[in-house]
């Protein structure tokens, strides 16, 4: 039950993302690093990776393309006729990052790329369990973001048209958005709570603000917990403390916020990516869960 907050209309940043990844603690994961998803090419993608499915839930490229995905909360859906198993949703993020143009583009070029990619995804929506997918890129005229889901308001398989978000009609008006495990138009309570706190943190920042302080403030937004104890309460809490939930295999396992991530791309092209461990599992003692202590920080210039 991940959550992400973002804006592309801040006065000082072309892109700001703050996100929590909630997952079973035993699921194999590779920490954030520069890579190319095991392809023999330049490592221009920065993300953590799902060691099981081979994809990712959040990533960015050296040229400012980005994508993130959340699962739609639902019972295990039925496989479409003729399919033995669903495709991995993390591949949707992977494929956008790999296909993104390696240099800076105009807004029109980015919009065209996003529309083409999301239309291709739209042709195979039935091949995946429920998901929300955001893809975007920083262009020469600001950041473009597109969205697609394969679920409707009733939680049924749907084939909606991809959405490309319009830039703000009024300059200097920051629009902050959030997304969790429901469709974008039906946000959970923690999306409302977090979006307001996310906007407030950005409102306190200024051109002279310490970038590290803004990162710290955004991590504080991601640290809000209503201390849920059962699945139905997870939609209220931005940070999920360890709770035991049934796994797809039917047994119980520890589930929690595993990592928090903040991404900043400033107007001058300087980019910052910080991933912080929140809860970790001692694989030698499966019942032992400890607060995460590690943090990985990366900075680079888009242009």
MOCOR-V489018 format. One line per field, one symbol per residue. phi: phi as a letter, one per 20 degrees, with the letter a starting at -180 (. if undefined). psi: psi as a letter, one per 20 degrees, with the letter a starting at -180 (. if undefined). Layout:
phi: ???
psi: ???
This chain:
phi: .fbccbbccffdcfbcccbdddaffeffbdfgafaclmeebffdddaecefeendbdbabdfenebbbbcfefafgffffgndeaffffffffgffffefffcfcfffffgffffffffffffcffecffbccdcaafdfdoedccbbcdcdfenegccffgddfffgfdfmdeddcbbcddfgecffgfffgffffffffffefbgeffgfffgfffffgfefcelfcbgfeffedfddfgcecfegfoeebfcafebdcccccffenfdcccdcfdccdffecgeedcffdebccccadfb
psi: mrqpqqqjkqhiphppppqpoprphippqprprpakljqmrpnjporrqoigiibriprqrhjjqrqqqqqporqoqqpqpiphqqqphihggghghhiqpirqrrghggggggggghhgghikhiiqrprpppqrqpaikrpppqqqrkqaijjqprmrqqpppqqphpqjopoprqpckrqhimqrhhggghhghgghghhiqrhiqphhgggghhhhgiippjlqirgiihiipgporpqpqqrhiirqrpprogqqpppporhjipqppppppgpqpoihnhiopqpqiqqpqpqrph.
